[in-house]
Amino acid sequence: MKIGRSVVAVCLLGGCVSGWTQSSDPAKVSAYLKTLPAVTSPAFDPAKKVFLATYAIGCSDHPQEAPANRNNYLWQYGKSPQMLEGYDKNRVFFGCGSWHDAVASVWMLMSLYNQDPKIGVVSDIKDVATNHFKRSNTEGEYAFFNGERPEPGANNFEKPYGYAWLLKLYGEVKAANSDEAKKMATAIAPLAKWMSERYVFYLYDLKYPYRTGVENNTAWAMSLALDGANLSENTTLKTAIHDNAIRLFGKDKDCSTAYEPQNTDLVSSCLTEAALMGRVMEQGAYLKWLDAFLPPVYSDEFAGYTKPVDISHVNATGADTQVQQVAEAHLIALGFQRAASMLAISYALPKDDARVAVLRNLAMVNAKAGYERIGRAGYEGQHLLATYAALYENALKGPAPLAPPEKPKSPAKQTEGD
């Protein structure tokens, strides 16, 4: 480990603990920005919106494969797994590769539809919104989660990551004004309430956060759930996320950027935590926290975020092709997730902070690489990549909303004599 410049190392019992010796230097940041290549984000035009939507549409009615670990959501287990009879009438999120991927895919479709009601695949999106959210589907979905299941660990099915996506979806449709969104919000409101209550208890009971680069990363689930809490005006959930983010991460420092990424990461543990804290901390306190948590953007320790994720080691043509494709999809998604996190961090900084332009530049570098590779992961990862691309595109528009948009007022009725 290098000694000096931005890092000091104190070696104890054969290991080293690193600490940043200085806060970010604006002059060095400005000089570093001049060394970065000019890059712009690819246009998010109607064709690209349809391109992303087709991934979710293509998997929405394609049942998930039988899981290795029994959960009885879609596959009932006797001597051999048997698919639930009438699953398309008794479950909502039965498509795509997993339950959380199905929820995330529906969120992506509704997000695109809410932004562009005339999107080219609007009829397909409406079909999903109508056919998956009928009364029998939503009642069956709620009954599954609310029921008692004897399998070990089954009562924790999809907690916390899947819960966070459901809460994000609920916020998306509750804040929207289309007939489809209103019906969906009403349909999943009982499940959203059920999951919100249990997620709040989960957060307060959590002794230590998960800092991994995969789906159970605590900060990542909290970020997704916070989006939903803000749009659905769920004060209890917002308070739980805020209080527990401060409790779990408020004293963190010297994030191990050198450990990223690991083999199947789809989340940057350091950037994700920094993005979340930028949303829950007061700006002055956040700036001090950030200087202690992340290395300066011009440092060697930050350099891993400045170039596309290396996926050259993934071999998707061998006997374990399916496993390798999932790993490849995760690493490609990581580019979009890094980009969205960098943008979120930039929004938490003062507008004149020199790091803002650097973070926006590096976000576009990572996202551009994601788009260039989005077709490589096959069915196992395409819907995941489309969802994470949509997260980046939404982040590019600006900070996540703190409240739902004002609903358009109905024109006042004209009274007789006016």
VEXDREN-2710 file (C-alpha; in Angstrom, 1 decimal):
% VEXDREN-2710
k/r/px/py/pz
1/MET/0.0/0.0/0.0
2/LYS/1.3/3.5/-0.9
3/ILE/2.3/5.7/2.0
4/GLY/1.8/9.5/1.6
5/ARG/-0.2/11.6/-0.9
6/SER/-3.8/10.8/0.1
7/VAL/-3.3/7.7/2.1
8/VAL/-1.6/6.8/5.3
9/ALA/-1.4/3.2/6.4
10/VAL/-1.3/1.9/9.9
11/CYS/-0.4/-1.8/9.9
12/LEU/-1.7/-3.8/12.8
13/LEU/-1.2/-7.6/13.2
14/GLY/-0.2/-8.0/9.6
15/GLY/-3.1/-5.9/8.2
16/CYS/-3.5/-2.3/7.2
17/VAL/-6.1/0.3/8.0
18/SER/-6.2/3.1/5.6
19/GLY/-7.3/6.7/6.1
20/TRP/-7.6/9.7/3.8
21/THR/-5.1/12.3/5.1
22/GLN/-6.9/15.3/3.4
23/SER/-10.3/16.4/2.3
24/SER/-11.0/17.0/-1.4
25/ASP/-8.9/19.8/-2.8
26/PRO/-11.1/22.0/-5.2
27/ALA/-8.0/23.1/-7.2
28/LYS/-6.9/19.4/-7.7
29/VAL/-10.5/18.5/-8.6
30/SER/-10.7/21.2/-11.3
31/ALA/-7.3/20.2/-12.7
32/TYR/-8.4/16.6/-12.8
33/LEU/-11.6/17.4/-14.6
34/LYS/-9.5/18.8/-17.5
35/THR/-7.8/15.5/-17.9
36/LEU/-11.1/13.6/-18.4
37/PRO/-12.4/12.9/-21.9
38/ALA/-15.5/14.8/-23.1
39/VAL/-18.5/12.5/-22.9
40/THR/-22.2/13.0/-23.2
41/SER/-25.0/10.7/-22.3
42/PRO/-26.7/8.9/-25.3
43/ALA/-30.0/10.5/-26.1
44/PHE/-32.9/9.0/-24.3
45/ASP/-35.2/9.2/-27.3
46/PRO/-38.5/7.3/-28.0
47/ALA/-36.6/4.5/-29.7
48/LYS/-34.4/3.9/-26.7
49/LYS/-37.5/4.0/-24.4
50/VAL/-39.2/1.3/-26.5
51/PHE/-35.9/-0.7/-26.6
52/LEU/-35.8/-0.8/-22.8
53/ALA/-39.5/-1.5/-22.4
54/THR/-39.4/-4.5/-24.7
55/TYR/-37.1/-6.3/-22.3
56/ALA/-39.6/-6.1/-19.5
57/ILE/-42.6/-6.8/-21.7
58/GLY/-40.8/-9.9/-23.1
59/CYS/-40.4/-11.5/-19.7
60/SER/-43.5/-10.3/-17.9
61/ASP/-45.6/-13.3/-18.9
62/HIS/-42.7/-15.8/-18.9
63/PRO/-42.9/-17.7/-15.6
64/GLN/-39.9/-17.9/-13.4
65/GLU/-38.0/-21.1/-13.2
66/ALA/-38.3/-23.4/-10.1
67/PRO/-36.0/-21.9/-7.5
68/ALA/-33.2/-23.9/-5.9
69/ASN/-34.5/-22.9/-2.5
70/ARG/-38.1/-23.8/-1.9
71/ASN/-40.5/-20.8/-1.5
72/ASN/-43.8/-22.1/-3.0
73/TYR/-44.6/-18.7/-4.6
74/LEU/-45.0/-20.2/-8.0
75/TRP/-43.7/-23.7/-7.8
76/GLN/-45.5/-26.1/-5.4
77/TYR/-43.2/-28.9/-4.1
78/GLY/-44.2/-32.6/-3.8
79/LYS/-42.1/-35.3/-5.2
80/SER/-41.0/-32.8/-7.8
81/PRO/-41.8/-29.1/-8.4
82/GLN/-45.2/-28.5/-10.0
83/MET/-46.2/-25.0/-11.2
84/LEU/-49.1/-23.4/-9.4
85/GLU/-52.3/-24.1/-11.2
86/GLY/-53.8/-20.9/-12.5
87/TYR/-50.7/-18.9/-11.6
88/ASP/-51.6/-16.2/-14.1
89/LYS/-54.8/-15.6/-12.2
90/ASN/-53.5/-16.0/-8.7
91/ARG/-50.1/-14.2/-8.8
92/VAL/-49.1/-10.8/-9.9
93/PHE/-45.3/-10.9/-10.3
94/PHE/-44.8/-14.4/-11.8
95/GLY/-42.6/-13.3/-14.8
96/CYS/-39.0/-12.6/-15.5
97/GLY/-36.1/-14.3/-13.6
98/SER/-37.3/-13.8/-10.1
99/TRP/-40.0/-12.1/-8.0
100/HIS/-37.9/-8.9/-7.5
101/ASP/-37.0/-8.7/-11.2
102/ALA/-40.6/-9.0/-12.1
103/VAL/-41.6/-6.1/-9.7
104/ALA/-38.7/-4.0/-11.0
105/SER/-39.7/-4.7/-14.6
106/VAL/-43.2/-3.5/-13.9
107/TRP/-41.8/-0.4/-12.2
108/MET/-39.7/0.3/-15.2
109/LEU/-42.7/0.0/-17.6
110/MET/-44.8/2.3/-15.4
111/SER/-42.0/4.8/-15.1
112/LEU/-41.6/5.0/-18.9
113/TYR/-45.4/5.1/-19.4
114/ASN/-45.8/7.9/-16.8
115/GLN/-43.1/9.9/-18.5
116/ASP/-44.4/9.3/-22.0
117/PRO/-48.0/8.2/-22.2
118/LYS/-47.7/7.8/-26.0
119/ILE/-44.7/5.5/-25.9
120/GLY/-44.7/3.1/-28.8
121/VAL/-45.5/0.0/-26.8
122/VAL/-48.2/1.7/-24.7
123/SER/-50.8/-1.1/-25.6
124/ASP/-48.4/-3.8/-24.3
125/ILE/-47.8/-1.8/-21.0
126/LYS/-51.5/-1.4/-20.5
127/ASP/-51.9/-5.2/-21.1
128/VAL/-49.5/-5.9/-18.2
129/ALA/-51.1/-3.3/-16.0
130/THR/-54.6/-4.8/-16.7
131/ASN/-54.0/-8.5/-16.8
132/HIS/-51.5/-8.8/-13.9
133/PHE/-53.4/-6.6/-11.5
134/LYS/-56.9/-8.1/-11.5
135/ARG/-58.6/-8.7/-8.2
136/SER/-57.8/-12.5/-8.1
137/ASN/-54.2/-11.8/-8.9
138/THR/-53.6/-9.3/-6.2
139/GLU/-55.6/-11.2/-3.6
140/GLY/-53.6/-14.3/-4.3
141/GLU/-50.4/-12.3/-4.1
142/TYR/-51.3/-10.8/-0.7
143/ALA/-52.5/-14.2/0.6
144/PHE/-49.2/-15.8/-0.2
145/PHE/-47.1/-13.2/1.6
146/ASN/-49.5/-12.9/4.5
147/GLY/-49.9/-16.7/4.9
148/GLU/-47.9/-19.0/7.2
149/ARG/-45.3/-21.1/5.5
150/PRO/-43.5/-23.9/7.3
151/GLU/-40.3/-23.9/5.1
152/PRO/-37.2/-22.5/7.0
153/GLY/-36.7/-18.9/6.1
154/ALA/-39.7/-18.7/3.8
155/ASN/-41.3/-15.9/5.8
156/ASN/-38.3/-13.7/4.8
157/PHE/-39.0/-14.3/1.1
158/GLU/-37.8/-11.3/-0.9
159/LYS/-37.0/-9.2/2.2
160/PRO/-35.5/-6.6/2.0
161/TYR/-34.7/-6.1/-1.7
162/GLY/-38.0/-7.3/-3.1
163/TYR/-39.9/-5.3/-0.5
164/ALA/-37.9/-2.2/-1.5
165/TRP/-38.9/-2.6/-5.2
166/LEU/-42.5/-3.2/-4.3
167/LEU/-42.5/0.0/-2.3
168/LYS/-40.8/1.9/-5.1
169/LEU/-43.4/0.6/-7.6
170/TYR/-46.2/1.6/-5.2
171/GLY/-44.9/5.1/-5.0
172/GLU/-44.5/5.4/-8.7
173/VAL/-48.1/4.4/-9.4
174/LYS/-49.7/6.2/-6.4
175/ALA/-48.1/9.5/-7.5
176/ALA/-49.2/9.1/-11.1
177/ASN/-52.4/10.3/-12.7
178/SER/-53.3/7.8/-15.4
179/ASP/-56.2/5.4/-15.0
180/GLU/-53.9/2.4/-15.2
181/ALA/-51.6/3.8/-12.4
182/LYS/-54.6/4.6/-10.2
183/LYS/-56.0/1.1/-10.5
184/MET/-52.6/-0.5/-9.8
185/ALA/-52.0/1.7/-6.8
186/THR/-55.4/0.6/-5.4
187/ALA/-54.7/-3.1/-6.2
188/ILE/-51.3/-3.3/-4.5
189/ALA/-52.0/-0.9/-1.6
190/PRO/-52.6/-3.8/0.9
191/LEU/-49.4/-5.5/0.0
192/ALA/-47.5/-2.2/0.1
193/LYS/-48.8/-1.5/3.6
194/TRP/-48.0/-5.0/4.7
195/MET/-44.4/-4.8/3.4
196/SER/-43.9/-1.3/4.6
197/GLU/-44.8/-2.2/8.2
198/ARG/-42.5/-5.3/8.2
199/TYR/-39.7/-3.4/6.5
200/VAL/-39.8/-0.7/9.2
201/PHE/-39.5/-3.4/11.9
202/TYR/-36.7/-5.0/9.9
203/LEU/-34.7/-1.8/9.8
204/TYR/-35.0/-1.0/13.5
205/ASP/-34.1/-4.6/14.4
206/LEU/-31.1/-4.7/12.0
207/LYS/-27.9/-4.7/14.1
208/TYR/-25.4/-4.5/11.3
209/PRO/-25.9/-3.5/7.7
210/TYR/-25.1/-5.7/4.7
211/ARG/-22.4/-4.1/2.8
212/THR/-22.1/-6.5/-0.1
213/GLY/-22.3/-5.7/-3.8
214/VAL/-25.4/-7.8/-4.5
215/GLU/-29.1/-7.5/-3.9
216/ASN/-29.2/-7.6/-0.1
217/ASN/-27.1/-4.5/0.2
218/THR/-28.8/-2.5/3.0
219/ALA/-28.1/0.9/1.6
220/TRP/-29.4/0.0/-1.8
221/ALA/-32.7/-1.4/-0.6
222/MET/-33.1/1.7/1.6
223/SER/-32.5/4.0/-1.4
224/LEU/-35.2/2.2/-3.5
225/ALA/-37.6/2.2/-0.6
226/LEU/-37.0/5.9/0.1
227/ASP/-38.0/6.7/-3.5
228/GLY/-41.3/4.9/-2.9
229/ALA/-41.8/6.5/0.6
230/ASN/-41.4/10.0/-0.8
231/LEU/-43.8/9.5/-3.6
232/SER/-46.4/7.7/-1.5
233/GLU/-46.0/10.2/1.4
234/ASN/-45.3/7.4/3.8
235/THR/-43.9/9.4/6.8
236/THR/-43.3/6.3/9.0
237/LEU/-41.2/4.6/6.4
238/LYS/-39.3/7.8/5.6
239/THR/-38.5/8.3/9.2
240/ALA/-37.4/4.7/9.6
241/ILE/-35.0/5.0/6.6
242/HIS/-33.6/8.3/7.8
243/ASP/-33.0/7.3/11.4
244/ASN/-31.6/3.9/10.6
245/ALA/-29.3/5.2/7.8
246/ILE/-27.8/7.6/10.4
247/ARG/-27.5/4.8/13.0
248/LEU/-26.0/2.2/10.7
249/PHE/-23.8/4.4/8.5
250/GLY/-23.3/7.7/10.2
251/LYS/-19.9/6.9/11.7
252/ASP/-18.5/5.1/8.6
253/LYS/-15.2/6.2/7.1
254/ASP/-12.5/5.0/4.7
255/CYS/-14.7/2.8/2.5
256/SER/-12.7/0.0/0.9
257/THR/-13.0/1.1/-2.7
258/ALA/-10.2/-1.2/-3.7
259/TYR/-12.5/-4.2/-3.0
260/GLU/-14.9/-3.2/-5.8
261/PRO/-16.1/-4.9/-7.8
262/GLN/-16.3/-8.5/-6.7
263/ASN/-17.2/-11.3/-9.1
264/THR/-21.0/-10.9/-9.3
265/ASP/-21.6/-7.3/-8.0
266/LEU/-24.4/-5.3/-9.4
267/VAL/-24.1/-2.6/-6.7
268/SER/-21.2/-0.4/-5.7
269/SER/-21.2/-0.7/-1.9
270/CYS/-19.2/2.5/-1.4
271/LEU/-21.0/4.8/-3.9
272/THR/-24.4/3.4/-2.9
273/GLU/-23.9/4.2/0.8
274/ALA/-22.6/7.7/-0.1
275/ALA/-25.6/8.3/-2.3
276/LEU/-28.0/7.3/0.4
277/MET/-26.4/9.5/3.0
278/GLY/-26.5/12.5/0.7
279/ARG/-30.3/12.1/0.8
280/VAL/-30.7/11.8/4.6
281/MET/-28.0/14.1/6.0
282/GLU/-27.9/17.9/6.2
283/GLN/-25.5/19.2/3.6
284/GLY/-22.8/20.6/5.9
285/ALA/-22.7/17.4/7.9
286/TYR/-22.7/15.4/4.7
287/LEU/-19.7/17.1/3.2
288/LYS/-17.6/16.3/6.3
289/TRP/-18.9/12.7/6.3
290/LEU/-18.2/12.3/2.6
291/ASP/-14.6/13.5/2.9
292/ALA/-14.0/10.9/5.6
293/PHE/-15.8/8.1/3.7
294/LEU/-14.7/8.4/0.1
295/PRO/-11.3/9.2/-1.3
296/PRO/-10.8/12.3/-3.4
297/VAL/-12.1/11.8/-7.0
298/TYR/-8.6/12.5/-8.3
299/SER/-6.9/9.9/-6.2
300/ASP/-5.6/6.5/-7.1
301/GLU/-8.2/5.0/-4.7
302/PHE/-11.1/6.5/-6.7
303/ALA/-9.6/5.4/-10.1
304/GLY/-11.6/2.1/-10.2
305/TYR/-14.8/4.1/-10.8
306/THR/-13.3/6.1/-13.7
307/LYS/-13.4/3.3/-16.3
308/PRO/-15.9/0.7/-17.4
309/VAL/-16.3/-2.5/-15.3
310/ASP/-14.0/-5.2/-16.6
311/ILE/-16.0/-8.2/-17.6
312/SER/-13.3/-10.0/-19.7
313/HIS/-13.0/-12.8/-17.2
314/VAL/-16.6/-14.0/-17.6
315/ASN/-17.0/-17.0/-19.9
316/ALA/-20.6/-17.4/-21.0
317/THR/-19.9/-20.3/-23.4
318/GLY/-19.0/-23.1/-20.9
319/ALA/-21.0/-25.7/-19.1
320/ASP/-22.2/-23.1/-16.5
321/THR/-23.4/-20.7/-19.1
322/GLN/-26.5/-19.7/-17.2
323/VAL/-24.5/-18.9/-14.0
324/GLN/-21.9/-17.0/-16.0
325/GLN/-24.6/-14.9/-17.8
326/VAL/-26.1/-13.9/-14.5
327/ALA/-22.6/-12.8/-13.4
328/GLU/-22.0/-10.9/-16.6
329/ALA/-25.4/-9.2/-16.3
330/HIS/-24.7/-8.1/-12.8
331/LEU/-21.4/-6.6/-13.8
332/ILE/-22.9/-4.7/-16.7
333/ALA/-25.7/-3.5/-14.5
334/LEU/-23.1/-2.3/-12.1
335/GLY/-22.1/0.4/-14.6
336/PHE/-25.6/1.8/-14.6
337/GLN/-25.8/1.6/-10.8
338/ARG/-22.5/3.3/-10.3
339/ALA/-23.6/6.1/-12.7
340/ALA/-26.9/6.6/-10.8
341/SER/-25.1/6.7/-7.5
342/MET/-22.6/9.2/-8.7
343/LEU/-25.4/11.5/-9.9
344/ALA/-27.2/11.2/-6.6
345/ILE/-23.9/12.2/-4.8
346/SER/-23.5/15.2/-7.1
347/TYR/-27.0/16.4/-6.3
348/ALA/-26.1/16.4/-2.6
349/LEU/-23.1/18.7/-3.1
350/PRO/-23.2/22.5/-3.4
351/LYS/-23.8/23.5/-7.0
352/ASP/-20.5/25.2/-7.2
353/ASP/-18.6/22.2/-5.8
354/ALA/-15.9/21.2/-8.3
355/ARG/-16.7/17.5/-7.8
356/VAL/-20.1/17.9/-9.4
357/ALA/-18.8/18.1/-13.0
358/VAL/-16.4/15.2/-12.4
359/LEU/-19.1/12.9/-11.0
360/ARG/-21.4/13.7/-13.9
361/ASN/-18.7/13.0/-16.4
362/LEU/-17.8/9.6/-14.7
363/ALA/-21.4/8.7/-14.5
364/MET/-21.8/9.1/-18.2
365/VAL/-18.6/7.0/-18.8
366/ASN/-20.1/4.1/-16.8
367/ALA/-23.5/4.4/-18.3
368/LYS/-22.2/4.5/-21.9
369/ALA/-20.3/1.3/-21.2
370/GLY/-23.5/-0.3/-19.9
371/TYR/-25.4/0.6/-23.0
372/GLU/-22.7/-0.8/-25.2
373/ARG/-22.9/-4.1/-23.4
374/ILE/-26.6/-4.3/-22.7
375/GLY/-27.3/-7.0/-25.3
376/ARG/-24.6/-9.4/-24.1
377/ALA/-26.3/-11.0/-21.1
378/GLY/-29.0/-13.0/-22.8
379/TYR/-32.5/-13.7/-21.3
380/GLU/-31.0/-14.1/-17.8
381/GLY/-30.0/-10.5/-17.6
382/GLN/-31.7/-8.4/-20.2
383/HIS/-34.7/-7.3/-18.0
384/LEU/-32.3/-6.5/-15.2
385/LEU/-30.1/-4.4/-17.4
386/ALA/-33.1/-2.5/-18.8
387/THR/-34.3/-1.7/-15.3
388/TYR/-31.0/-0.4/-14.1
389/ALA/-30.6/1.6/-17.3
390/ALA/-34.0/3.2/-16.5
391/LEU/-32.7/4.0/-13.0
392/TYR/-29.8/5.9/-14.5
393/GLU/-32.0/7.7/-17.0
394/ASN/-34.3/8.9/-14.1
395/ALA/-31.3/10.0/-12.1
396/LEU/-29.9/12.0/-15.0
397/LYS/-33.1/14.1/-15.0
398/GLY/-32.3/15.4/-11.5
399/PRO/-32.6/14.6/-7.8
400/ALA/-35.2/12.0/-6.8
401/PRO/-38.5/13.7/-6.0
402/LEU/-39.1/14.4/-2.3
403/ALA/-42.9/14.3/-2.7
404/PRO/-45.5/13.4/-5.4
405/PRO/-46.1/16.0/-8.1
406/GLU/-49.2/18.1/-7.7
407/LYS/-52.2/16.5/-9.4
408/PRO/-53.8/18.6/-12.1
409/LYS/-56.9/20.4/-10.8
410/SER/-60.2/19.6/-12.4
411/PRO/-61.7/22.7/-14.1
412/ALA/-64.3/24.4/-12.0
413/LYS/-67.8/23.6/-13.1
414/GLN/-69.6/26.6/-14.6
415/THR/-72.6/27.6/-12.6
416/GLU/-75.8/28.9/-14.1
417/GLY/-75.7/32.7/-14.7
418/ASP/-71.9/32.8/-15.1
END
